[in-house]
Amino acid sequence: MSNFNPEKLFVEYADGVTATEPIFPRRYTLTHSDLTGDLFLTIGTHYAWDKINPLRDEVLSEWKANGSSLYYCVYVYIDQGQYNQSVSAKRNEIFRRELPLALTAIRYGDRFLFDAYPNLDQAPIIINFISAYPQFARQESWGNFYGISI
């Protein structure tokens, strides 16, 4: 995993979202540049589909509620059957390796929301790996944001 560098993260608020409001709906689109290593986080009420490249190597996420409990739901796009199994396996491996960096960037990028609502650090993180191949199509619990080092 690459080390997180706050100077390489660029945050944009969209759709009337501010640094602390609203929590619902609050959606995150994290993209990156392979050339510069820059990370681009758009926080809005909708995903920033216009920022997503054809490779589909973004991380999409949002806050959700289950009754009175909050959880953080993440979606990573492995494939929809357009790749062979070995390409999808490589994409799965890369996402798994880079997700800790992505979660750190998201937590840092939206740190003012976490400062305003400290309980968000305790919310479970649920990762949805989207794939046509059953061995990659999984939903996993990845702990919470508490203790993510920045």
ABEGO torsion letter per residue (X at the ends): XBBBBAAABBBBBBGGBBAAOBAOBBBBBBBBBAAAGBBBBBBBABBBAAABBAAGABBBBBBBBBEABBBBBBBBBABAGABBAAAAAAAAAAAAAAAAAAAAAAAAAAAAAAAABAAAAABBBBBBBBBABAAABBBBBAEBABGBBX
